[in-house]
Amino acid sequence: MPADPAYQAEIIKAHDGALAAGSAGYLDPRTGLFVLSAGFLAARGTCCGRGCRHCPYVK
């Protein structure tokens, strides 16, 4: 996650919205890139090893 607290709040809001909607992810509020949600990543069942922002498998 970025160090900027305002950006973190934007990310959390977008992520929470995606989870509530049952979406696979959301558009990053500043870059416009598609980011997979923790719910989608958990449903996959395994870590892909690419360092996803919301990876539920972080060791």
Distance bins in CASP14 RR format, pairs under 12 A and 6 or more apart:
PFRMAT RR
TARGET T0000
AUTHOR 0000-0000-0000
RMODE 2
METHOD distances of the structure
MODEL  1
1 7 0 0 0 0 1 0 0 0 0 0 0
1 8 1 0 1 0 0 0 0 0 0 0 0
1 9 0 0 0 0 0 1 0 0 0 0 0
1 10 0 0 0 0 0 1 0 0 0 0 0
1 11 1 0 0 1 0 0 0 0 0 0 0
1 12 0 0 0 0 1 0 0 0 0 0 0
1 15 0 0 0 0 0 1 0 0 0 0 0
1 28 0 0 0 0 0 1 0 0 0 0 0
1 35 0 0 0 0 0 1 0 0 0 0 0
1 52 0 0 0 0 0 1 0 0 0 0 0
1 53 1 0 0 1 0 0 0 0 0 0 0
1 54 0 0 0 0 1 0 0 0 0 0 0
1 55 0 0 0 0 0 1 0 0 0 0 0
1 58 0 0 0 0 0 1 0 0 0 0 0
2 8 1 0 0 1 0 0 0 0 0 0 0
2 9 0 0 0 0 0 1 0 0 0 0 0
2 10 0 0 0 0 1 0 0 0 0 0 0
2 11 1 0 0 1 0 0 0 0 0 0 0
2 12 0 0 0 0 0 1 0 0 0 0 0
2 28 0 0 0 0 1 0 0 0 0 0 0
2 29 0 0 0 0 0 1 0 0 0 0 0
2 30 0 0 0 0 1 0 0 0 0 0 0
2 31 0 0 0 0 0 1 0 0 0 0 0
2 53 0 0 0 0 1 0 0 0 0 0 0
3 11 0 0 0 0 0 1 0 0 0 0 0
4 10 0 0 0 0 1 0 0 0 0 0 0
4 11 0 0 0 0 1 0 0 0 0 0 0
4 29 0 0 0 0 0 1 0 0 0 0 0
4 30 0 0 0 0 1 0 0 0 0 0 0
5 11 0 0 0 0 0 1 0 0 0 0 0
5 12 0 0 0 0 0 1 0 0 0 0 0
6 12 0 0 0 0 0 1 0 0 0 0 0
6 13 0 0 0 0 0 1 0 0 0 0 0
6 29 0 0 0 0 0 1 0 0 0 0 0
6 30 0 0 0 0 0 1 0 0 0 0 0
7 13 0 0 0 0 0 1 0 0 0 0 0
7 14 0 0 0 0 0 1 0 0 0 0 0
7 28 0 0 0 0 1 0 0 0 0 0 0
7 29 1 0 0 1 0 0 0 0 0 0 0
7 30 1 0 0 1 0 0 0 0 0 0 0
7 31 0 0 0 0 0 1 0 0 0 0 0
7 53 0 0 0 0 0 1 0 0 0 0 0
8 14 0 0 0 0 0 1 0 0 0 0 0
8 15 0 0 0 0 0 1 0 0 0 0 0
8 28 0 0 0 0 0 1 0 0 0 0 0
8 29 0 0 0 0 0 1 0 0 0 0 0
8 30 0 0 0 0 0 1 0 0 0 0 0
8 53 0 0 0 0 0 1 0 0 0 0 0
9 15 0 0 0 0 0 1 0 0 0 0 0
9 16 0 0 0 0 0 1 0 0 0 0 0
9 29 0 0 0 0 1 0 0 0 0 0 0
9 30 0 0 0 0 0 1 0 0 0 0 0
10 16 0 0 0 0 0 1 0 0 0 0 0
10 17 0 0 0 0 0 1 0 0 0 0 0
10 26 0 0 0 0 0 1 0 0 0 0 0
10 27 0 0 0 0 0 1 0 0 0 0 0
10 28 0 0 0 0 1 0 0 0 0 0 0
10 29 1 0 1 0 0 0 0 0 0 0 0
10 30 1 0 0 1 0 0 0 0 0 0 0
10 31 0 0 0 0 0 1 0 0 0 0 0
10 32 0 0 0 0 0 1 0 0 0 0 0
10 35 0 0 0 0 0 1 0 0 0 0 0
11 17 0 0 0 0 0 1 0 0 0 0 0
11 18 0 0 0 0 0 1 0 0 0 0 0
11 25 0 0 0 0 0 1 0 0 0 0 0
11 26 0 0 0 0 1 0 0 0 0 0 0
11 27 0 0 0 0 0 1 0 0 0 0 0
11 28 1 0 0 1 0 0 0 0 0 0 0
11 29 1 0 0 1 0 0 0 0 0 0 0
11 30 0 0 0 0 1 0 0 0 0 0 0
11 31 0 0 0 0 0 1 0 0 0 0 0
11 32 0 0 0 0 0 1 0 0 0 0 0
11 33 0 0 0 0 0 1 0 0 0 0 0
11 35 1 0 0 1 0 0 0 0 0 0 0
11 37 0 0 0 0 0 1 0 0 0 0 0
11 38 0 0 0 0 0 1 0 0 0 0 0
11 53 1 0 0 1 0 0 0 0 0 0 0
11 54 0 0 0 0 1 0 0 0 0 0 0
12 18 0 0 0 0 0 1 0 0 0 0 0
12 19 0 0 0 0 0 1 0 0 0 0 0
12 26 0 0 0 0 0 1 0 0 0 0 0
12 29 0 0 0 0 0 1 0 0 0 0 0
12 35 0 0 0 0 0 1 0 0 0 0 0
12 37 0 0 0 0 0 1 0 0 0 0 0
12 38 0 0 0 0 0 1 0 0 0 0 0
12 53 0 0 0 0 0 1 0 0 0 0 0
12 54 0 0 0 0 0 1 0 0 0 0 0
13 19 0 0 0 0 0 1 0 0 0 0 0
13 20 0 0 0 0 0 1 0 0 0 0 0
13 26 0 0 0 0 1 0 0 0 0 0 0
13 28 0 0 0 0 0 1 0 0 0 0 0
13 29 1 0 0 1 0 0 0 0 0 0 0
14 20 0 0 0 0 0 1 0 0 0 0 0
14 21 0 0 0 0 0 1 0 0 0 0 0
14 23 0 0 0 0 0 1 0 0 0 0 0
14 25 0 0 0 0 1 0 0 0 0 0 0
14 26 1 0 1 0 0 0 0 0 0 0 0
14 27 1 0 0 1 0 0 0 0 0 0 0
14 28 1 0 0 1 0 0 0 0 0 0 0
14 29 1 0 1 0 0 0 0 0 0 0 0
14 30 0 0 0 0 0 1 0 0 0 0 0
14 31 0 0 0 0 0 1 0 0 0 0 0
14 32 0 0 0 0 0 1 0 0 0 0 0
14 33 0 0 0 0 0 1 0 0 0 0 0
14 34 0 0 0 0 0 1 0 0 0 0 0
14 35 1 0 0 1 0 0 0 0 0 0 0
14 37 0 0 0 0 1 0 0 0 0 0 0
14 53 0 0 0 0 0 1 0 0 0 0 0
14 54 0 0 0 0 0 1 0 0 0 0 0
15 21 0 0 0 0 0 1 0 0 0 0 0
15 22 0 0 0 0 0 1 0 0 0 0 0
15 23 0 0 0 0 1 0 0 0 0 0 0
15 24 0 0 0 0 0 1 0 0 0 0 0
15 25 1 0 0 1 0 0 0 0 0 0 0
15 26 1 0 0 1 0 0 0 0 0 0 0
15 27 0 0 0 0 0 1 0 0 0 0 0
15 28 0 0 0 0 1 0 0 0 0 0 0
15 29 0 0 0 0 0 1 0 0 0 0 0
15 35 1 0 0 1 0 0 0 0 0 0 0
15 36 0 0 0 0 1 0 0 0 0 0 0
15 37 1 0 1 0 0 0 0 0 0 0 0
15 38 1 0 0 1 0 0 0 0 0 0 0
15 39 0 0 0 0 1 0 0 0 0 0 0
15 40 0 0 0 0 0 1 0 0 0 0 0
15 41 0 0 0 0 0 1 0 0 0 0 0
15 52 0 0 0 0 0 1 0 0 0 0 0
15 53 0 0 0 0 1 0 0 0 0 0 0
15 54 1 0 0 1 0 0 0 0 0 0 0
16 22 0 0 0 0 0 1 0 0 0 0 0
16 23 0 0 0 0 0 1 0 0 0 0 0
16 25 0 0 0 0 0 1 0 0 0 0 0
16 26 0 0 0 0 1 0 0 0 0 0 0
16 37 0 0 0 0 1 0 0 0 0 0 0
16 38 0 0 0 0 0 1 0 0 0 0 0
16 39 0 0 0 0 0 1 0 0 0 0 0
16 54 0 0 0 0 0 1 0 0 0 0 0
17 23 1 0 0 1 0 0 0 0 0 0 0
17 25 0 0 0 0 1 0 0 0 0 0 0
17 26 1 0 0 1 0 0 0 0 0 0 0
17 27 0 0 0 0 0 1 0 0 0 0 0
17 29 0 0 0 0 0 1 0 0 0 0 0
17 35 0 0 0 0 0 1 0 0 0 0 0
17 37 0 0 0 0 1 0 0 0 0 0 0
17 38 0 0 0 0 0 1 0 0 0 0 0
17 39 0 0 0 0 0 1 0 0 0 0 0
18 24 1 0 0 1 0 0 0 0 0 0 0
18 25 1 0 1 0 0 0 0 0 0 0 0
18 26 1 0 1 0 0 0 0 0 0 0 0
18 27 0 0 0 0 1 0 0 0 0 0 0
18 28 0 0 0 0 0 1 0 0 0 0 0
18 29 0 0 0 0 0 1 0 0 0 0 0
18 34 0 0 0 0 0 1 0 0 0 0 0
18 35 0 0 0 0 1 0 0 0 0 0 0
18 36 0 0 0 0 1 0 0 0 0 0 0
18 37 1 0 1 0 0 0 0 0 0 0 0
18 38 0 0 0 0 1 0 0 0 0 0 0
18 39 0 0 0 0 1 0 0 0 0 0 0
18 40 0 0 0 0 1 0 0 0 0 0 0
18 41 0 0 0 0 0 1 0 0 0 0 0
18 53 0 0 0 0 0 1 0 0 0 0 0
18 54 0 0 0 0 1 0 0 0 0 0 0
19 25 0 0 0 0 1 0 0 0 0 0 0
19 26 0 0 0 0 1 0 0 0 0 0 0
19 36 0 0 0 0 0 1 0 0 0 0 0
19 37 1 0 1 0 0 0 0 0 0 0 0
19 38 1 0 0 1 0 0 0 0 0 0 0
19 39 1 0 0 1 0 0 0 0 0 0 0
19 40 0 0 0 0 1 0 0 0 0 0 0
19 41 0 0 0 0 0 1 0 0 0 0 0
19 42 0 0 0 0 0 1 0 0 0 0 0
19 43 0 0 0 0 0 1 0 0 0 0 0
19 54 0 0 0 0 1 0 0 0 0 0 0
19 56 0 0 0 0 0 1 0 0 0 0 0
20 26 0 0 0 0 0 1 0 0 0 0 0
20 37 0 0 0 0 0 1 0 0 0 0 0
20 39 0 0 0 0 0 1 0 0 0 0 0
21 37 0 0 0 0 1 0 0 0 0 0 0
21 39 0 0 0 0 0 1 0 0 0 0 0
21 40 0 0 0 0 0 1 0 0 0 0 0
22 37 1 0 0 1 0 0 0 0 0 0 0
22 38 0 0 0 0 0 1 0 0 0 0 0
22 39 0 0 0 0 1 0 0 0 0 0 0
22 40 0 0 0 0 1 0 0 0 0 0 0
22 43 0 0 0 0 0 1 0 0 0 0 0
23 34 0 0 0 0 0 1 0 0 0 0 0
23 35 0 0 0 0 0 1 0 0 0 0 0
23 36 0 0 0 0 1 0 0 0 0 0 0
23 37 1 0 0 1 0 0 0 0 0 0 0
23 38 0 0 0 0 0 1 0 0 0 0 0
23 39 0 0 0 0 1 0 0 0 0 0 0
23 40 1 0 0 1 0 0 0 0 0 0 0
24 34 0 0 0 0 1 0 0 0 0 0 0
24 35 0 0 0 0 1 0 0 0 0 0 0
24 36 1 0 0 1 0 0 0 0 0 0 0
24 37 1 0 0 1 0 0 0 0 0 0 0
24 38 0 0 0 0 0 1 0 0 0 0 0
24 39 0 0 0 0 1 0 0 0 0 0 0
24 40 1 0 1 0 0 0 0 0 0 0 0
24 41 0 0 0 0 1 0 0 0 0 0 0
24 42 0 0 0 0 0 1 0 0 0 0 0
24 43 0 0 0 0 1 0 0 0 0 0 0
24 44 0 0 0 0 0 1 0 0 0 0 0
24 52 0 0 0 0 0 1 0 0 0 0 0
24 54 0 0 0 0 0 1 0 0 0 0 0
25 32 0 0 0 0 0 1 0 0 0 0 0
25 33 0 0 0 0 0 1 0 0 0 0 0
25 34 1 0 0 1 0 0 0 0 0 0 0
25 35 1 0 0 1 0 0 0 0 0 0 0
25 36 1 0 1 0 0 0 0 0 0 0 0
25 37 1 0 1 0 0 0 0 0 0 0 0
25 38 0 0 0 0 1 0 0 0 0 0 0
25 39 0 0 0 0 1 0 0 0 0 0 0
25 40 1 0 0 1 0 0 0 0 0 0 0
25 41 0 0 0 0 1 0 0 0 0 0 0
25 43 0 0 0 0 0 1 0 0 0 0 0
25 52 0 0 0 0 0 1 0 0 0 0 0
25 53 0 0 0 0 0 1 0 0 0 0 0
25 54 0 0 0 0 1 0 0 0 0 0 0
26 32 0 0 0 0 1 0 0 0 0 0 0
26 33 0 0 0 0 1 0 0 0 0 0 0
26 34 1 0 0 1 0 0 0 0 0 0 0
26 35 1 0 1 0 0 0 0 0 0 0 0
26 36 0 0 0 0 1 0 0 0 0 0 0
26 37 1 0 0 1 0 0 0 0 0 0 0
26 38 0 0 0 0 0 1 0 0 0 0 0
26 39 0 0 0 0 0 1 0 0 0 0 0
26 40 0 0 0 0 0 1 0 0 0 0 0
26 53 0 0 0 0 0 1 0 0 0 0 0
26 54 0 0 0 0 1 0 0 0 0 0 0
27 33 1 0 0 1 0 0 0 0 0 0 0
27 34 1 0 1 0 0 0 0 0 0 0 0
27 35 1 0 0 1 0 0 0 0 0 0 0
27 36 0 0 0 0 0 1 0 0 0 0 0
27 37 0 0 0 0 0 1 0 0 0 0 0
28 34 1 0 0 1 0 0 0 0 0 0 0
28 35 1 0 1 0 0 0 0 0 0 0 0
28 36 0 0 0 0 0 1 0 0 0 0 0
28 53 0 0 0 0 1 0 0 0 0 0 0
28 54 0 0 0 0 0 1 0 0 0 0 0
29 35 0 0 0 0 1 0 0 0 0 0 0
31 53 0 0 0 0 0 1 0 0 0 0 0
33 52 0 0 0 0 0 1 0 0 0 0 0
33 53 0 0 0 0 1 0 0 0 0 0 0
34 40 0 0 0 0 0 1 0 0 0 0 0
34 52 0 0 0 0 0 1 0 0 0 0 0
34 53 0 0 0 0 0 1 0 0 0 0 0
35 41 0 0 0 0 0 1 0 0 0 0 0
35 50 0 0 0 0 0 1 0 0 0 0 0
35 51 0 0 0 0 0 1 0 0 0 0 0
35 52 1 0 0 1 0 0 0 0 0 0 0
35 53 1 0 1 0 0 0 0 0 0 0 0
35 54 1 0 0 1 0 0 0 0 0 0 0
35 55 0 0 0 0 0 1 0 0 0 0 0
36 42 0 0 0 0 0 1 0 0 0 0 0
36 43 0 0 0 0 0 1 0 0 0 0 0
36 44 0 0 0 0 1 0 0 0 0 0 0
36 47 0 0 0 0 0 1 0 0 0 0 0
36 48 0 0 0 0 1 0 0 0 0 0 0
36 50 0 0 0 0 1 0 0 0 0 0 0
36 51 0 0 0 0 0 1 0 0 0 0 0
36 52 1 0 1 0 0 0 0 0 0 0 0
36 53 1 0 0 1 0 0 0 0 0 0 0
36 54 1 0 0 1 0 0 0 0 0 0 0
36 55 0 0 0 0 1 0 0 0 0 0 0
36 56 0 0 0 0 0 1 0 0 0 0 0
37 43 0 0 0 0 1 0 0 0 0 0 0
37 44 0 0 0 0 0 1 0 0 0 0 0
37 52 0 0 0 0 1 0 0 0 0 0 0
37 53 0 0 0 0 1 0 0 0 0 0 0
37 54 1 0 1 0 0 0 0 0 0 0 0
37 55 0 0 0 0 0 1 0 0 0 0 0
37 56 0 0 0 0 1 0 0 0 0 0 0
38 44 0 0 0 0 0 1 0 0 0 0 0
38 45 0 0 0 0 0 1 0 0 0 0 0
38 47 0 0 0 0 0 1 0 0 0 0 0
38 52 0 0 0 0 1 0 0 0 0 0 0
38 53 0 0 0 0 1 0 0 0 0 0 0
38 54 1 1 0 0 0 0 0 0 0 0 0
38 55 1 0 0 1 0 0 0 0 0 0 0
38 56 1 0 1 0 0 0 0 0 0 0 0
38 57 0 0 0 0 1 0 0 0 0 0 0
38 58 0 0 0 0 0 1 0 0 0 0 0
39 45 0 0 0 0 0 1 0 0 0 0 0
39 52 0 0 0 0 0 1 0 0 0 0 0
39 54 1 0 0 1 0 0 0 0 0 0 0
39 55 0 0 0 0 0 1 0 0 0 0 0
39 56 1 0 0 1 0 0 0 0 0 0 0
39 57 0 0 0 0 0 1 0 0 0 0 0
40 48 0 0 0 0 0 1 0 0 0 0 0
40 52 0 0 0 0 1 0 0 0 0 0 0
40 53 0 0 0 0 0 1 0 0 0 0 0
40 54 0 0 0 0 1 0 0 0 0 0 0
40 55 0 0 0 0 0 1 0 0 0 0 0
40 56 0 0 0 0 1 0 0 0 0 0 0
41 47 1 0 0 1 0 0 0 0 0 0 0
41 48 0 0 0 0 1 0 0 0 0 0 0
41 49 0 0 0 0 0 1 0 0 0 0 0
41 50 0 0 0 0 0 1 0 0 0 0 0
41 51 0 0 0 0 0 1 0 0 0 0 0
41 52 1 0 1 0 0 0 0 0 0 0 0
41 53 0 0 0 0 1 0 0 0 0 0 0
41 54 1 0 0 1 0 0 0 0 0 0 0
41 55 1 0 1 0 0 0 0 0 0 0 0
41 56 1 0 1 0 0 0 0 0 0 0 0
41 57 1 0 0 1 0 0 0 0 0 0 0
41 58 0 0 0 0 0 1 0 0 0 0 0
42 52 0 0 0 0 0 1 0 0 0 0 0
42 54 0 0 0 0 1 0 0 0 0 0 0
42 55 0 0 0 0 1 0 0 0 0 0 0
42 56 1 0 1 0 0 0 0 0 0 0 0
42 57 0 0 0 0 1 0 0 0 0 0 0
42 58 0 0 0 0 0 1 0 0 0 0 0
43 56 0 0 0 0 1 0 0 0 0 0 0
44 50 0 0 0 0 0 1 0 0 0 0 0
44 52 0 0 0 0 0 1 0 0 0 0 0
44 54 0 0 0 0 0 1 0 0 0 0 0
44 55 0 0 0 0 0 1 0 0 0 0 0
44 56 0 0 0 0 1 0 0 0 0 0 0
44 57 0 0 0 0 1 0 0 0 0 0 0
45 55 0 0 0 0 0 1 0 0 0 0 0
45 56 0 0 0 0 1 0 0 0 0 0 0
45 57 0 0 0 0 1 0 0 0 0 0 0
46 52 0 0 0 0 0 1 0 0 0 0 0
46 55 0 0 0 0 0 1 0 0 0 0 0
46 56 0 0 0 0 0 1 0 0 0 0 0
46 57 1 0 0 1 0 0 0 0 0 0 0
47 54 0 0 0 0 0 1 0 0 0 0 0
47 55 1 0 0 1 0 0 0 0 0 0 0
47 56 0 0 0 0 1 0 0 0 0 0 0
47 57 1 1 0 0 0 0 0 0 0 0 0
47 58 1 0 0 1 0 0 0 0 0 0 0
47 59 0 0 0 0 1 0 0 0 0 0 0
48 55 0 0 0 0 1 0 0 0 0 0 0
48 56 0 0 0 0 0 1 0 0 0 0 0
48 57 0 0 0 0 1 0 0 0 0 0 0
49 55 1 0 0 1 0 0 0 0 0 0 0
49 57 0 0 0 0 1 0 0 0 0 0 0
49 58 0 0 0 0 1 0 0 0 0 0 0
49 59 0 0 0 0 0 1 0 0 0 0 0
50 57 0 0 0 0 0 1 0 0 0 0 0
50 58 0 0 0 0 0 1 0 0 0 0 0
51 57 0 0 0 0 1 0 0 0 0 0 0
51 58 1 0 0 1 0 0 0 0 0 0 0
51 59 0 0 0 0 0 1 0 0 0 0 0
52 58 0 0 0 0 1 0 0 0 0 0 0
END
